[in-house]
């Protein structure tokens, strides 16, 4: 990590101003899960393979009948993952590490319910590691309950796109930075897997002081370790658009700022889109890819913007284009890539601790993309026969040389303005809300995983 003197000074001033404005409500040092739960879904009898099993899977895009949604079949088709799975590239022999906080008493049964409804095999192995000192689950603790939704989303959807991969859930004893960092180091020191999903974050602004910079350096030390071990790291870009929350209630800062750990140069940051898959007017599991726009649907909006603490990595400076470099002013830009994140067009997830009781819920948030990217990399690692490791330089090279035009869905519509804070607009090529766009892994998979590449 390289931090600029200007970034340190600006961030320190921002933190002071934030403290004056908001007093003790700031929650520096506490990560927030990036899942956004929506309504409970109504289940139908499953009459045929690839048929809708929830009413929302065939609803109109105009929301006249309520929110539409997607199951694994539609998502796999939308991003070309089915072409990998149909060839036997299911992540077999690889392991996905899901890093979350507190744990969930129902993670295994929730995953089993999800698999049963969608006809998925159980993962070869589901291992749950609860870090020492983790308190017993308290169903009246809103923070703990929120993380159970995150865990359900992460485990089920990593499995949906990599059904042959092993899953290790490492549950930190709390959602404080130090505890999540300890859990990550445990996973790395014990070589638990070769891809890690981190569906959480907090405003980078909170690190703009001496103790915060020390904590940032500790995170970077772990990320550097992961890179040396050829472990791929993903993090969600955030769910509050071009700003980030300053308290546990989701109240946001009144200026542009980005989420850590997504802004680390050693992490692949996953932004969000609203996906339209089906017919021209309706969601339909048997349909086709219709298009995407920046996720900004009233339930949240994708993170994305310019870091104030981290310098722009060389591969980004070389390949994102002159206009974008003028925006970035030699600072790290996120997102790197993106994926469906809408609650409008959410993914179906079984959640025992949901507010409406146990059952299937629509979920959105950039947390939906991070574990699915992790699952797909497990598929590609199977093809390759060894871990792909750090991705960003490879993706920036492919994007900057035009290769991704035929391998990614370039999202060019929408912006991530949120709560009165101006956002960044999508455009051709690289942009801050969606990075290089969303993947078509039919072609991209073989390109990225080719050992001679």
C-alpha positions as CSV (number, residue, x, y, z in Angstrom):
1,X,0.0,0.0,0.0
2,X,1.2,3.5,-0.8
3,X,-0.6,6.4,0.9
4,X,-0.2,9.9,-0.4
5,X,0.5,12.8,1.9
6,X,-2.4,14.7,0.4
7,X,-4.7,11.7,0.9
8,X,-3.6,11.4,4.6
9,X,-4.1,15.1,5.3
10,X,-7.4,15.3,3.5
11,X,-8.7,12.1,5.2
12,X,-7.6,13.3,8.6
13,X,-9.5,16.6,8.1
14,X,-12.5,14.7,6.9
15,X,-12.6,12.5,10.0
16,X,-12.4,15.5,12.3
17,X,-15.3,17.1,10.4
18,X,-17.3,13.9,10.6
19,X,-16.7,13.7,14.4
20,X,-17.9,17.3,14.8
21,X,-21.0,16.7,12.6
22,X,-22.0,13.3,13.9
23,X,-20.5,13.0,17.4
24,X,-20.1,9.5,18.7
25,X,-22.3,7.8,16.1
26,X,-19.4,7.1,13.8
27,X,-18.5,3.4,13.8
28,X,-14.9,3.4,12.8
29,X,-13.4,0.0,13.0
30,X,-16.6,-1.9,12.5
31,X,-17.4,-3.6,9.1
32,X,-20.9,-3.6,7.7
33,X,-22.2,-6.6,5.8
34,X,-23.1,-5.7,2.2
35,X,-26.3,-7.8,1.8
36,X,-29.6,-6.1,1.3
37,X,-32.6,-8.3,2.1
38,X,-35.9,-7.7,0.3
39,X,-39.3,-9.2,0.6
40,X,-40.2,-12.9,1.3
41,X,-40.7,-14.9,-1.8
42,X,-43.8,-17.0,-2.7
43,X,-42.9,-20.6,-3.7
44,X,-44.7,-22.5,-6.5
45,X,-44.6,-26.2,-7.2
46,X,-41.6,-27.1,-9.5
47,X,-43.2,-28.7,-12.5
48,X,-40.2,-29.1,-14.9
49,X,-36.4,-28.5,-15.0
50,X,-35.5,-24.8,-15.3
51,X,-39.1,-23.8,-14.6
52,X,-39.8,-21.0,-12.2
53,X,-40.3,-22.1,-8.6
54,X,-41.2,-18.6,-7.2
55,X,-43.7,-16.2,-8.4
56,X,-41.1,-13.4,-8.7
57,X,-39.1,-15.4,-11.3
58,X,-41.5,-14.5,-14.1
59,X,-42.7,-11.1,-13.1
60,X,-42.6,-8.0,-15.4
61,X,-39.6,-5.8,-15.3
62,X,-41.9,-2.8,-14.7
63,X,-42.7,-4.1,-11.2
64,X,-46.4,-3.9,-11.8
65,X,-46.8,-7.3,-10.1
66,X,-44.1,-6.7,-7.5
67,X,-40.3,-7.2,-7.5
68,X,-38.9,-9.7,-10.0
69,X,-36.1,-12.1,-9.0
70,X,-33.6,-14.8,-10.2
71,X,-32.7,-18.3,-9.3
72,X,-29.4,-20.1,-10.1
73,X,-30.5,-21.1,-13.6
74,X,-31.1,-17.6,-14.8
75,X,-27.9,-16.2,-13.3
76,X,-25.8,-19.0,-14.7
77,X,-27.2,-18.3,-18.2
78,X,-26.9,-14.5,-17.9
79,X,-23.2,-14.7,-17.3
80,X,-22.3,-17.7,-19.3
81,X,-21.5,-19.8,-16.2
82,X,-23.7,-22.6,-17.5
83,X,-21.2,-23.2,-20.3
84,X,-18.5,-23.9,-17.7
85,X,-20.7,-26.1,-15.5
86,X,-22.0,-28.1,-18.5
87,X,-18.4,-28.9,-19.4
88,X,-17.8,-30.2,-15.9
89,X,-16.0,-27.1,-14.6
90,X,-17.8,-26.9,-11.3
91,X,-15.0,-25.9,-9.0
92,X,-14.2,-29.6,-8.2
93,X,-11.1,-30.0,-6.1
94,X,-11.0,-26.3,-5.2
95,X,-12.0,-24.5,-2.0
96,X,-13.8,-21.2,-1.5
97,X,-13.3,-19.3,1.7
98,X,-16.2,-17.2,2.9
99,X,-15.1,-14.6,5.5
100,X,-17.9,-13.2,7.7
101,X,-18.6,-12.3,11.3
102,X,-20.3,-14.1,14.3
103,X,-21.5,-17.1,12.3
104,X,-25.0,-18.5,11.9
105,X,-26.6,-21.4,13.7
106,X,-28.5,-22.3,10.5
107,X,-25.9,-22.0,7.8
108,X,-25.9,-25.7,6.9
109,X,-29.7,-26.2,7.0
110,X,-30.2,-23.0,5.0
111,X,-27.9,-24.2,2.3
112,X,-29.5,-27.7,2.3
113,X,-33.0,-26.1,1.8
114,X,-31.6,-23.9,-1.0
115,X,-30.1,-27.0,-2.7
116,X,-33.3,-29.0,-2.4
117,X,-35.5,-26.4,-4.0
118,X,-33.1,-25.8,-6.9
119,X,-31.9,-29.4,-7.4
120,X,-28.3,-28.7,-6.6
121,X,-26.0,-31.3,-5.1
122,X,-24.6,-30.6,-1.6
123,X,-21.1,-29.2,-1.6
124,X,-18.4,-31.9,-1.3
125,X,-17.5,-30.3,2.0
126,X,-19.0,-27.5,4.1
127,X,-16.6,-26.6,6.9
128,X,-17.5,-24.0,9.5
129,X,-14.7,-22.4,11.6
130,X,-15.8,-20.2,14.4
131,X,-12.9,-18.1,15.8
132,X,-12.2,-18.4,19.5
133,X,-14.1,-15.9,21.7
134,X,-17.1,-15.7,19.4
135,X,-20.2,-15.1,21.6
136,X,-23.2,-17.4,21.4
137,X,-25.8,-16.4,18.8
138,X,-28.4,-14.0,20.2
139,X,-31.5,-13.8,18.0
140,X,-32.4,-10.4,19.6
141,X,-29.1,-8.9,18.5
142,X,-29.8,-7.1,15.2
143,X,-26.1,-7.0,14.3
144,X,-25.7,-10.8,14.6
145,X,-29.0,-11.4,12.8
146,X,-27.9,-9.2,9.9
147,X,-24.7,-11.2,9.5
148,X,-26.8,-14.5,9.3
149,X,-28.4,-13.1,6.2
150,X,-25.0,-12.2,4.8
151,X,-23.8,-15.7,5.5
152,X,-26.8,-17.3,3.9
153,X,-26.3,-15.2,0.7
154,X,-22.6,-15.9,0.5
155,X,-22.6,-19.6,1.0
156,X,-25.6,-20.4,-1.1
157,X,-24.6,-18.3,-4.1
158,X,-21.0,-19.2,-4.1
159,X,-22.2,-22.8,-4.2
160,X,-24.8,-22.0,-6.9
161,X,-22.1,-21.1,-9.4
162,X,-19.4,-23.6,-8.2
163,X,-21.5,-26.6,-7.1
164,X,-18.4,-28.9,-7.0
165,X,-16.2,-26.7,-4.8
166,X,-15.6,-27.1,-1.1
167,X,-16.8,-24.2,1.1
168,X,-15.1,-23.0,4.3
169,X,-16.9,-20.4,6.3
170,X,-14.6,-18.6,8.7
171,X,-16.6,-16.7,11.2
172,X,-14.8,-13.9,13.0
173,X,-15.7,-13.3,16.7
174,X,-17.1,-9.9,15.8
175,X,-17.4,-7.5,12.9
176,X,-14.5,-5.3,14.2
177,X,-11.6,-4.8,11.9
178,X,-9.1,-6.6,14.2
179,X,-11.3,-9.7,14.5
180,X,-12.1,-10.0,10.8
181,X,-8.4,-9.5,10.0
182,X,-7.5,-12.2,12.5
183,X,-10.0,-14.5,10.8
184,X,-8.4,-13.8,7.4
185,X,-4.9,-14.4,8.7
186,X,-6.1,-17.7,10.1
187,X,-7.5,-18.7,6.7
188,X,-4.2,-17.8,5.0
189,X,-1.9,-19.3,7.6
190,X,-3.8,-22.6,7.4
191,X,-4.1,-22.5,3.6
192,X,-7.8,-23.1,3.8
193,X,-8.5,-22.2,0.1
194,X,-7.4,-20.3,-3.0
195,X,-10.1,-17.7,-3.3
196,X,-11.6,-15.6,-0.5
197,X,-14.9,-13.6,-0.6
198,X,-15.2,-10.6,1.8
199,X,-18.7,-9.2,1.5
200,X,-18.3,-6.3,3.9
201,X,-16.8,-2.9,4.2
202,X,-16.6,0.5,5.9
203,X,-15.8,4.0,4.8
204,X,-12.2,4.5,3.9
205,X,-12.6,7.9,5.6
206,X,-12.4,6.3,9.0
207,X,-8.8,5.2,8.4
208,X,-7.5,8.7,7.8
209,X,-5.7,9.0,11.1
210,X,-2.6,7.5,12.6
211,X,-4.3,4.5,14.3
212,X,-6.4,4.0,11.2
213,X,-3.4,4.0,8.9
214,X,-1.8,1.4,11.1
215,X,-4.8,-0.8,10.8
216,X,-4.9,-0.3,7.1
217,X,-1.2,-1.4,7.0
218,X,-2.1,-4.5,8.9
219,X,-4.9,-5.4,6.4
220,X,-2.4,-4.8,3.6
221,X,0.1,-7.1,5.2
222,X,-2.5,-9.9,5.1
223,X,-3.5,-9.0,1.5
224,X,0.2,-9.1,0.4
225,X,0.4,-12.5,2.1
226,X,-2.6,-13.7,0.1
227,X,-1.1,-12.4,-3.1
228,X,2.2,-14.3,-2.4
229,X,0.2,-17.5,-1.8
230,X,-1.7,-16.9,-5.1
231,X,-5.0,-16.5,-3.2
232,X,-7.6,-14.4,-5.1
233,X,-9.4,-11.8,-2.9
234,X,-12.8,-10.3,-3.7
235,X,-14.6,-7.6,-1.7
236,X,-18.0,-5.9,-2.3
237,X,-17.9,-2.2,-3.3
238,X,-20.6,-1.1,-1.0
239,X,-24.4,-0.5,-1.1
240,X,-24.7,3.3,-0.5
241,X,-23.6,4.6,-3.9
242,X,-20.9,7.1,-4.2
243,X,-20.9,7.6,-0.4
244,X,-20.7,5.2,2.6
245,X,-22.5,4.8,6.0
246,X,-21.2,6.5,9.1
247,X,-23.3,4.6,11.6
248,X,-24.9,1.2,12.1
249,X,-28.3,2.6,11.0
250,X,-27.0,3.2,7.5
251,X,-26.9,7.0,7.7
252,X,-24.4,8.1,5.1
253,X,-21.6,10.7,4.9
254,X,-22.5,13.8,2.9
255,X,-19.6,13.5,0.4
256,X,-18.1,11.0,-2.0
257,X,-16.0,8.3,-0.4
258,X,-15.3,4.6,-1.0
259,X,-15.3,1.3,0.9
260,X,-12.4,-0.5,2.4
261,X,-11.3,-3.3,1.8
262,X,-12.6,-2.9,-1.7
263,X,-10.2,0.0,-2.3
264,X,-7.1,-2.1,-1.6
265,X,-5.0,-2.5,-4.7
266,X,-4.5,-6.2,-3.8
267,X,-8.3,-6.9,-3.8
268,X,-10.7,-7.2,-6.7
269,X,-13.6,-4.8,-6.0
270,X,-17.0,-6.0,-7.1
271,X,-19.6,-3.3,-8.0
272,X,-23.3,-3.8,-8.7
273,X,-25.8,-3.8,-11.6
274,X,-29.5,-4.3,-12.1
275,X,-29.7,-7.3,-14.4
276,X,-32.6,-7.8,-16.9
277,X,-32.8,-11.5,-17.9
278,X,-35.8,-13.1,-19.6
279,X,-37.9,-11.6,-22.4
280,X,-38.1,-8.0,-23.4
281,X,-40.7,-7.3,-20.7
282,X,-40.5,-10.1,-18.1
283,X,-38.0,-12.1,-16.0
284,X,-38.0,-15.7,-17.3
285,X,-35.5,-18.5,-16.2
286,X,-35.7,-19.8,-19.8
287,X,-35.1,-16.4,-21.4
288,X,-31.9,-14.6,-22.5
289,X,-29.7,-11.7,-21.4
290,X,-31.5,-8.4,-22.0
291,X,-29.1,-5.9,-20.5
292,X,-27.9,-4.2,-17.3
293,X,-27.6,-0.8,-15.8
294,X,-25.9,0.6,-12.7
295,X,-27.5,-0.7,-9.5
296,X,-29.5,2.2,-8.1
297,X,-33.0,0.9,-7.5
298,X,-34.3,2.6,-4.4
299,X,-33.1,-0.1,-2.1
300,X,-29.5,0.9,-2.5
301,X,-26.9,1.7,-5.1
302,X,-23.5,0.3,-5.9
303,X,-20.3,1.7,-4.4
304,X,-17.7,3.1,-6.6
305,X,-15.4,6.1,-6.8
306,X,-12.0,7.4,-6.1
307,X,-9.9,6.4,-3.1
308,X,-8.5,9.2,-0.9
309,X,-5.7,7.0,0.7
310,X,-4.5,4.6,-2.0
311,X,-2.5,5.5,-5.0
312,X,-3.6,4.3,-8.4
313,X,-1.9,1.0,-9.3
314,X,0.2,0.9,-12.5
315,X,-2.1,-1.4,-14.5
316,X,-5.1,0.8,-13.8
317,X,-3.2,4.0,-14.7
318,X,-2.0,2.4,-18.0
319,X,-5.3,1.0,-19.2
320,X,-8.4,2.8,-17.9
321,X,-8.0,5.7,-20.4
322,X,-6.9,9.3,-20.2
323,X,-10.3,10.7,-19.3
324,X,-10.7,8.3,-16.3
325,X,-7.2,9.1,-15.1
326,X,-8.1,12.8,-15.0
327,X,-11.0,11.9,-12.7
328,X,-8.8,9.6,-10.5
329,X,-6.0,12.1,-10.0
330,X,-3.5,9.2,-9.5
331,X,-5.7,7.5,-6.9
332,X,-7.1,4.0,-6.9
333,X,-10.5,3.8,-8.6
334,X,-13.1,1.2,-7.8
335,X,-15.0,-1.0,-8.8
336,X,-12.8,-3.4,-10.9
337,X,-15.7,-5.6,-12.1
338,X,-19.4,-5.9,-11.4
339,X,-22.3,-8.3,-11.1
340,X,-26.0,-8.3,-10.4
341,X,-26.7,-6.6,-7.1
342,X,-30.3,-5.3,-7.4
343,X,-33.0,-6.0,-4.9
344,X,-35.1,-5.3,-7.9
345,X,-34.0,-8.4,-9.7
346,X,-32.6,-9.9,-6.5
347,X,-31.5,-13.5,-6.0
348,X,-33.5,-16.1,-4.0
349,X,-31.9,-17.1,-0.8
350,X,-33.1,-19.3,2.1
351,X,-32.8,-17.4,5.5
352,X,-33.9,-18.9,8.7
353,X,-33.5,-15.7,10.7
354,X,-35.5,-13.4,8.4
355,X,-37.9,-10.9,9.8
356,X,-40.8,-12.8,8.3
357,X,-39.7,-16.1,9.7
358,X,-37.7,-18.9,8.1
359,X,-38.1,-19.1,4.3
360,X,-36.9,-17.8,1.0
361,X,-36.2,-14.1,0.5
362,X,-35.0,-11.8,-2.3
363,X,-31.5,-10.5,-1.6
364,X,-29.5,-7.8,-3.3
365,X,-26.4,-5.8,-2.5
366,X,-22.8,-6.0,-3.9
367,X,-22.4,-8.8,-1.4
368,X,-24.3,-11.0,-4.0
369,X,-21.5,-10.5,-6.5
370,X,-18.4,-11.1,-4.3
371,X,-19.1,-14.7,-3.4
372,X,-20.3,-15.5,-7.0
373,X,-17.1,-14.1,-8.5
374,X,-15.3,-16.3,-5.9
375,X,-17.2,-19.3,-7.0
376,X,-16.5,-18.7,-10.7
377,X,-12.8,-18.3,-10.0
378,X,-13.0,-21.7,-8.3
379,X,-14.4,-23.1,-11.6
380,X,-11.6,-21.5,-13.5
381,X,-9.0,-22.8,-11.0
382,X,-10.3,-26.3,-11.8
383,X,-9.7,-25.7,-15.5
384,X,-6.3,-24.2,-14.9
385,X,-5.2,-26.9,-12.4
386,X,-3.7,-24.2,-10.1
387,X,-4.9,-21.0,-8.5
388,X,-5.2,-17.9,-10.7
389,X,-4.2,-15.6,-7.8
390,X,-4.2,-11.8,-8.2
391,X,-6.6,-10.8,-11.0
392,X,-6.6,-7.0,-11.4
393,X,-3.5,-6.6,-13.6
394,X,-4.8,-9.3,-16.0
395,X,-8.3,-7.7,-16.1
396,X,-6.9,-4.2,-16.7
397,X,-4.7,-5.5,-19.5
398,X,-7.5,-7.3,-21.2
399,X,-9.8,-4.3,-20.8
400,X,-7.3,-1.7,-21.9
401,X,-6.3,-3.7,-25.0
402,X,-10.0,-4.2,-26.1
403,X,-10.2,-7.9,-25.4
404,X,-13.0,-7.6,-22.9
405,X,-15.3,-6.0,-25.4
406,X,-16.3,-9.5,-26.6
407,X,-15.9,-11.1,-23.2
408,X,-17.7,-8.7,-20.8
409,X,-21.1,-7.0,-20.8
410,X,-20.1,-3.3,-20.9
411,X,-22.6,-1.5,-18.7
412,X,-23.1,2.0,-20.0
413,X,-26.4,3.2,-18.4
414,X,-26.9,4.8,-15.0
415,X,-25.0,6.3,-12.1
416,X,-24.5,5.7,-8.4
417,X,-25.6,9.0,-6.9
418,X,-27.2,8.4,-3.5
419,X,-28.8,10.4,-0.7
420,X,-28.0,13.7,-2.3
421,X,-24.4,12.9,-3.0
422,X,-23.4,13.1,-6.7
423,X,-22.5,9.8,-8.3
424,X,-20.3,8.6,-11.1
425,X,-21.8,7.7,-14.4
426,X,-21.4,4.5,-16.4
427,X,-19.9,4.7,-19.8
428,X,-18.1,2.8,-22.5
429,X,-15.1,0.8,-21.3
430,X,-14.0,1.3,-17.7
431,X,-16.2,3.3,-15.3
432,X,-16.3,3.7,-11.6
433,X,-19.7,2.2,-10.8
434,X,-19.2,-1.0,-12.7
435,X,-15.5,-1.3,-13.5
436,X,-15.0,-3.2,-16.7
437,X,-18.6,-4.6,-16.5
438,X,-20.0,-8.0,-15.9
439,X,-18.7,-11.2,-17.4
440,X,-19.6,-13.7,-20.0
441,X,-17.7,-16.6,-18.7
442,X,-18.3,-18.8,-21.7
443,X,-15.4,-17.1,-23.5
444,X,-13.9,-15.3,-20.6
445,X,-13.4,-18.5,-18.6
446,X,-11.2,-20.1,-21.1
447,X,-9.3,-16.9,-21.7
448,X,-8.5,-16.2,-18.1
449,X,-7.8,-19.8,-17.1
450,X,-5.6,-20.7,-20.1
451,X,-2.2,-21.6,-18.4
452,X,-0.3,-20.2,-21.4
453,X,-2.0,-16.7,-21.0
